[in-house]
Amino acid sequence: MKILRTPIYIIVLAVAFFIVTANSQFVSGAEINIFYSPVYEKNRGEQTDKDSSSLGSDGPIIIYDNGSIISYSIIPGSADYKITKKEIKKTDTMTCNIDETKHRFSFQLKDSINIEKDEYEMPGKMFIISDIEGNFKGFEMILNAAGVINKNFQWTFGSGHLVLNGDLFDRAVNVTECLWLIYKLENEAERRGGKVHFILGNHEMMNLRGNYKYVRNKYIEDAKALNLEYNKWYAPDTELGKWLRSKNGIEKIGDFIFVHGGISKDFPKDKYTISEINDNIRMCIDKVFPAGEASKDIFIGSRGPLWYRDVVNEKETQEEVEQTLKSFNASKMIMGHTILDKMKYLYEWKAIAIDIEHQINSDNGKMYGLYFERGEFFIIDNNGIKVSLE
């Protein structure tokens, strides 16, 4: 099946969307406004930019169906897109295409997916970044500069650790490609004595739980072209769905705590171990809560580790932050989620905030990440230049 990349197609698709809305099997009537958001938060602040994203390359989306493995993809051509749905074998080679950069990479499915450990010894070096949010171009740029990958998307970081502090989903249009790159790098890193850590953020949880508030229009159109509802892309019977459900919300590497949002002074730290917190976060992914109760949950709610902002916003005291760290026998807490003008230390070097405006930076040819080596933290840019974290 081929779809022309022309304005006529986009117009026809838009008209068709509204005509079939009443009987659509894509989303229920209550969800239509959430999926078809009229604006895109380019700067993650005021909603000002129209979401003009449309059909684009995507996939593969891998679904397990009654003993078969089905792969769905939208593949770019010179003047059109090809829609594919085919049965594959576990040993087949998959390919991801990135429209914006015209790059591609290949990978194979894992033999098995297991729940990740949540405590690790301190490695000699780490590259740490959060809130990429589907920005593949910027992600590729900084991974290359930090020496994590080469131009062929192969792991080149040796025994180093790559830490992704949550929020690979939403806002930009290459979420699937970012996820598959991480998936691919995991195996390569472990073969070389390294490790990739993918820590769940609030946007992972939103997508897995069916909250599509920040999903781009591209994914609406891709889902309709594939005849595969978006809410099936990351279900438990998919490869990426299984893989995401194996991840943690908190990890401890050496004596550093990594978490997307932050750990509140009020979180019952003495009641739960890190492993128990992670077990509960994973259990919440597919849990059905009474109306309004999920936002109050201590694990995935607004004051839980995936959402909490008061540490980065410096609304806690030094003593409160230090008490939290003491509860986990940790020396530092490293967090994303809350945007600052630059990555920096907080609370007398007890906390590090790393979420900055990656999309705006990459649009201007710049990217930054956090680099740890020989016991020190640096900010590294897209030219590979490191400056000490302040």
Phi and psi in degrees as a GROMACS rama.xvg file:
@    title "Ramachandran Plot"
@    xaxis  label "Phi"
@    yaxis  label "Psi"
@TYPE xy
-122.18  143.403  LYS-2
-125.806  127.345  ILE-3
-70.7988  141.924  LEU-4
-87.8758  74.1934  ARG-5
-134.739  156.151  THR-6
-58.2913  -32.2743  PRO-7
-59.9903  -43.8207  ILE-8
-61.0417  -42.9027  TYR-9
-62.161  -42.904  ILE-10
-63.0209  -46.2143  ILE-11
-61.1033  -43.4647  VAL-12
-61.8824  -42.8215  LEU-13
-63.3806  -44.1223  ALA-14
-62.2027  -44.5716  VAL-15
-61.2201  -37.2521  ALA-16
-57.6983  -47.443  PHE-17
-72.0358  -32.4543  PHE-18
-66.4469  -40.7631  ILE-19
-94.1012  1.42912  VAL-20
-51.4378  -44.6168  THR-21
-60.7191  -32.0079  ALA-22
-114.22  16.4303  ASN-23
-64.8072  140.46  SER-24
-96.7596  2.61254  GLN-25
-75.6232  -50.7063  PHE-26
-142.61  158.083  VAL-27
-75.1049  162.895  SER-28
-56.4088  -33.3988  GLY-29
-69.5846  -19.6867  ALA-30
-99.6766  -8.19673  GLU-31
-58.8064  -44.1038  ILE-32
-67.4658  -29.4458  ASN-33
-69.4658  -45.7169  ILE-34
-66.1407  -46.4306  PHE-35
-95.3685  59.5416  TYR-36
-64.9089  128.464  SER-37
-77.6931  -10.2646  PRO-38
-135.841  162.397  VAL-39
-127.045  128.188  TYR-40
-79.4586  79.7344  GLU-41
-60.4557  -41.5327  LYS-42
-99.711  11.4218  ASN-43
58.2007  18.861  ARG-44
-117.279  -113.097  GLY-45
-67.8411  139.114  GLU-46
-81.9222  104.083  GLN-47
-126.078  -28.724  THR-48
-93.7367  129.296  ASP-49
-62.7154  140.425  LYS-50
-85.4531  97.4458  ASP-51
-95.4109  8.42877  SER-52
-64.0401  145.329  SER-53
-140.438  -169.314  SER-54
-47.7394  134.746  LEU-55
-151.978  171.546  GLY-56
-61.3212  149.277  SER-57
-164.397  165.35  ASP-58
91.2803  -174.94  GLY-59
-75.4319  146.841  PRO-60
-101.017  117.168  ILE-61
-106.104  119.753  ILE-62
-121.846  135.246  ILE-63
-93.4643  123.58  TYR-64
-137.726  102.598  ASP-65
51.2615  48.5221  ASN-66
86.7301  -8.65187  GLY-67
-102.222  156.623  SER-68
-114.4  118.711  ILE-69
-110.958  131.306  ILE-70
-113.101  127.29  SER-71
-111.278  134.947  TYR-72
-147.722  153.99  SER-73
-117.105  115.608  ILE-74
-110.89  130.905  ILE-75
-77.4828  145.42  PRO-76
-124.497  -167.346  GLY-77
-72.1862  -30.3357  SER-78
-138.65  1.10797  ALA-79
-154.193  176.419  ASP-80
-113.306  142.707  TYR-81
-106.329  127.118  LYS-82
-95.2668  125.644  ILE-83
-125.279  142.463  THR-84
-139.161  119.157  LYS-85
-150.464  155.413  LYS-86
-83.2866  136.163  GLU-87
-126.586  169.818  ILE-88
-105.912  157.647  LYS-89
-58.0932  -30.0446  LYS-90
-88.8518  -2.23643  THR-91
-66.6758  153.448  ASP-92
-91.1178  127.355  THR-93
-96.8289  155.383  MET-94
-131.842  136.646  THR-95
-110.302  134.377  CYS-96
-114.447  136.885  ASN-97
-114.562  109.62  ILE-98
-56.9467  -48.7573  ASP-99
-60.9479  -41.6184  GLU-100
-99.7301  -10.0342  THR-101
63.309  21.4016  LYS-102
-96.407  166.204  HIS-103
-151.489  158.1  ARG-104
-145.732  159.056  PHE-105
-119.861  157.935  SER-106
-160.844  168.516  PHE-107
-121.377  155.356  GLN-108
-70.3552  149.352  LEU-109
-69.5669  150.203  LYS-110
-65.228  -36.8133  ASP-111
-155.764  160.506  SER-112
-123.641  123.732  ILE-113
-122.708  153.463  ASN-114
-59.3041  132.809  ILE-115
-72.0182  147.407  GLU-116
-62.1576  159.137  LYS-117
-123.22  4.58663  ASP-118
-135.51  135.404  GLU-119
-138.735  154.451  TYR-120
-71.1539  156.397  GLU-121
-70.395  123.959  MET-122
-81.8924  170.128  PRO-123
-70.2374  -30.2261  GLY-124
-149.575  151.131  LYS-125
-141.777  146.659  MET-126
-116.866  129.544  PHE-127
-128.418  132.671  ILE-128
-153.949  154.788  ILE-129
-137.173  168.171  SER-130
56.3566  45.8669  ASP-131
-70.9629  -35.4408  ILE-132
51.3875  52.0928  GLU-133
75.1127  9.85906  GLY-134
-89.0306  78.5973  ASN-135
-63.6964  -40.637  PHE-136
-58.1802  -48.1786  LYS-137
-66.652  -38.4307  GLY-138
-61.6843  -48.979  PHE-139
-59.6855  -42.7215  GLU-140
-57.9751  -48.6642  MET-141
-78.5864  -31.541  ILE-142
-64.8987  -38.2484  LEU-143
-63.4356  -46.838  ASN-144
-64.5523  -34.4394  ALA-145
-82.4465  -3.09355  ALA-146
79.1676  17.0599  GLY-147
-78.6661  -37.5678  VAL-148
-133.656  165.552  ILE-149
-104.657  -173.219  ASN-150
-66.3123  -16.1195  LYS-151
-97.8028  14.0718  ASN-152
64.7161  29.3275  PHE-153
-98.9664  146.283  GLN-154
-64.3052  126.175  TRP-155
-129.509  18.8176  THR-156
-98.3842  9.14242  PHE-157
55.5064  -127.434  GLY-158
-88.2167  9.22132  SER-159
-70.9349  166.86  GLY-160
-115.669  134.385  HIS-161
-101.651  122.364  LEU-162
-114.939  120.461  VAL-163
-108.597  108.528  LEU-164
-88.716  41.1358  ASN-165
93.6665  162.909  GLY-166
63.6175  65.9847  ASP-167
-88.321  -13.8552  LEU-168
-90.0657  157.736  PHE-169
75.3738  164.511  ASP-170
73.4131  -40.0882  ARG-171
-114.436  -175.679  ALA-172
-114.794  16.8055  VAL-173
-128.514  43.6779  ASN-174
-63.5123  -49.7762  VAL-175
-57.0721  -43.1502  THR-176
-66.1701  -40.2414  GLU-177
-62.0108  -43.3017  CYS-178
-63.2575  -44.8617  LEU-179
-67.6302  -32.8514  TRP-180
-64.1289  -43.7102  LEU-181
-62.4693  -45.5296  ILE-182
-54.7341  -47.5606  TYR-183
-63.6706  -43.9534  LYS-184
-67.668  -27.5005  LEU-185
-55.3023  -51.4749  GLU-186
-64.4475  -42.644  ASN-187
-64.1228  -41.0076  GLU-188
-62.4753  -46.0839  ALA-189
-66.9496  -31.3456  GLU-190
-66.4459  -21.6673  ARG-191
-107.843  13.5375  ARG-192
83.5714  7.78525  GLY-193
-99.1461  -168.01  GLY-194
-157.855  142.061  LYS-195
-111.296  126.388  VAL-196
-110.117  120.099  HIS-197
-114.08  104.733  PHE-198
-95.8253  133.193  ILE-199
-67.7198  137.164  LEU-200
-111.903  -179.798  GLY-201
-64.9469  -30.3147  ASN-202
-76.1303  -29.9549  HIS-203
-61.7459  -47.69  GLU-204
-63.354  -40.2019  MET-205
-59.0013  -48.6356  MET-206
-67.0712  -40.596  ASN-207
-68.1741  -27.8599  LEU-208
-96.9563  4.60955  ARG-209
89.6224  18.1917  GLY-210
-100.958  106.813  ASN-211
-108.993  32.0126  TYR-212
-55.8596  -37.3565  LYS-213
-108.547  11.4926  TYR-214
-70.7772  134.957  VAL-215
-74.5483  156.756  ARG-216
-59.582  -27.8591  ASN-217
-51.5312  -40.4556  LYS-218
-74.4308  -26.973  TYR-219
-63.0868  -48.1402  ILE-220
-69.6055  -39.8746  GLU-221
-62.6763  -42.7562  ASP-222
-62.7102  -40.4775  ALA-223
-68.3957  -39.4925  LYS-224
-64.5969  -37.5277  ALA-225
-79.7967  -11.2331  LEU-226
55.3712  42.6642  ASN-227
-139.08  105.703  LEU-228
-53.901  141.796  GLU-229
-59.4096  -32.2204  TYR-230
-70.745  -1.6143  ASN-231
-100.139  -8.53379  LYS-232
-67.1359  -32.2335  TRP-233
-123.91  27.88  TYR-234
-70.0995  165.179  ALA-235
-60.1482  -20.3287  PRO-236
-93.7525  16.357  ASP-237
-110.587  158.779  THR-238
-65.2215  -47.8657  GLU-239
-68.2476  -33.5053  LEU-240
-64.4113  -44.4835  GLY-241
-61.9477  -43.6054  LYS-242
-64.0952  -46.1348  TRP-243
-63.5425  -33.8879  LEU-244
-75.0666  -2.66498  ARG-245
-94.6992  -1.71211  SER-246
-91.0953  166.662  LYS-247
-106.227  159.65  ASN-248
-96.8453  -19.1061  GLY-249
-140.909  136.958  ILE-250
-134.325  151.374  GLU-251
-117.382  119.458  LYS-252
-117.3  116.945  ILE-253
61.1006  -126.022  GLY-254
-112.064  27.5364  ASP-255
-105.992  136.238  PHE-256
-98.1231  128.843  ILE-257
-112.287  126.026  PHE-258
-151.63  148.125  VAL-259
-69.3891  -56.6927  HIS-260
-89.6309  -63.2501  GLY-261
156.37  164.882  GLY-262
-108.621  119.541  ILE-263
-70.9492  149.734  SER-264
-60.0461  -24.6636  LYS-265
-93.0266  -4.98719  ASP-266
-65.0398  138.125  PHE-267
-73.1205  70.1487  PRO-268
-63.9545  -33.2836  LYS-269
-78.6423  -10.3397  ASP-270
-90.9836  -27.2788  LYS-271
-126.993  136.807  TYR-272
-78.0355  169.063  THR-273
-58.3104  -42.5847  ILE-274
-64.1552  -38.1461  SER-275
-69.3537  -36.3782  GLU-276
-61.5192  -46.9093  ILE-277
-64.632  -39.6609  ASN-278
-59.2985  -41.7177  ASP-279
-69.9564  -38.2221  ASN-280
-61.7314  -46.5896  ILE-281
-63.3071  -40.1448  ARG-282
-62.4926  -32.2576  MET-283
-71.0592  -18.7471  CYS-284
-55.5481  -46.2032  ILE-285
-110.044  13.2526  ASP-286
-78.4371  138.317  LYS-287
-94.5709  115.61  VAL-288
-98.058  150.852  PHE-289
-59.6404  154.984  PRO-290
-50.9773  127.169  ALA-291
82.1146  -7.10085  GLY-292
-83.5365  -26.3508  GLU-293
-60.4992  -38.0384  ALA-294
-68.4805  -15.191  SER-295
-98.4926  -8.0729  LYS-296
-63.5459  138.518  ASP-297
-69.6607  -19.334  ILE-298
-95.0863  -40.3409  PHE-299
-121.345  4.65986  ILE-300
-80.1567  -174.666  GLY-301
-65.8689  -19.725  SER-302
-111.341  14.3035  ARG-303
-86.0937  174.398  GLY-304
-60.224  -23.4881  PRO-305
-84.4171  -17.4061  LEU-306
-121.414  -21.7358  TRP-307
-64.5331  132.669  TYR-308
-116.005  -9.40326  ARG-309
-68.7798  -22.6645  ASP-310
-70.0726  -51.7769  VAL-311
-62.5285  -35.8153  VAL-312
-80.1294  3.57991  ASN-313
57.0376  44.6591  GLU-314
-100  0.620821  LYS-315
-104.691  164.242  GLU-316
-87.9887  163.696  THR-317
-57.1128  -42.9119  GLN-318
-64.2993  -39.6103  GLU-319
-65.7001  -42.3501  GLU-320
-65.5111  -43.114  VAL-321
-65.1529  -33.7176  GLU-322
-67.0906  -39.3125  GLN-323
-60.447  -47.5846  THR-324
-61.8953  -40.6521  LEU-325
-60.6292  -36.4627  LYS-326
-61.0539  -29.629  SER-327
-104.285  9.14338  PHE-328
52.3127  47.237  ASN-329
-121.555  157.302  ALA-330
-103.596  -22.0354  SER-331
-146.944  151.922  LYS-332
-119.618  126.728  MET-333
-114.097  123.137  ILE-334
-132.049  150.16  MET-335
-109.713  -139.807  GLY-336
76.5764  -45.913  HIS-337
-107.762  118.624  THR-338
-74.4191  132.329  ILE-339
-124.219  169.485  LEU-340
-72.2142  -22.719  ASP-341
-158.149  159.502  LYS-342
-69.093  138.508  MET-343
-161.941  162.168  LYS-344
-75.3263  149.661  TYR-345
-132.787  161.631  LEU-346
52.1541  53.3367  TYR-347
52.7843  50.1121  GLU-348
70.5256  14.4022  TRP-349
-88.4851  -16.8144  LYS-350
-138.127  152.515  ALA-351
-131.93  128.475  ILE-352
-104.773  129.477  ALA-353
-124.443  1.82895  ILE-354
-85.1414  120.283  ASP-355
-132.916  178.113  ILE-356
-79.6253  78.4225  GLU-357
-62.6975  -39.9239  HIS-358
-65.1584  -46.6965  GLN-359
-62.5039  -42.8135  ILE-360
-61.6804  -47.9261  ASN-361
-68.0422  -32.3207  SER-362
-60.6096  -26.8576  ASP-363
-99.9555  15.3512  ASN-364
77.0617  22.3137  GLY-365
-127.936  149.039  LYS-366
-150.391  151.059  MET-367
-139.182  148.254  TYR-368
-145.947  174.557  GLY-369
-101.988  130.955  LEU-370
-121.916  132.447  TYR-371
-119.324  127.523  PHE-372
-156.032  133.534  GLU-373
51.3062  41.843  ARG-374
79.3971  5.36294  GLY-375
-124.063  151.059  GLU-376
-103.236  139.137  PHE-377
-132.598  155.585  PHE-378
-96.3485  126.889  ILE-379
-112.005  140.769  ILE-380
-107.521  -177.138  ASP-381
-71.1816  -6.04223  ASN-382
-98.5797  2.7235  ASN-383
81.0611  11.1557  GLY-384
-85.138  130.896  ILE-385
-110.288  136.948  LYS-386
-129.027  147.619  VAL-387
-61.8266  138.826  SER-388
-68.8772  136.695  LEU-389
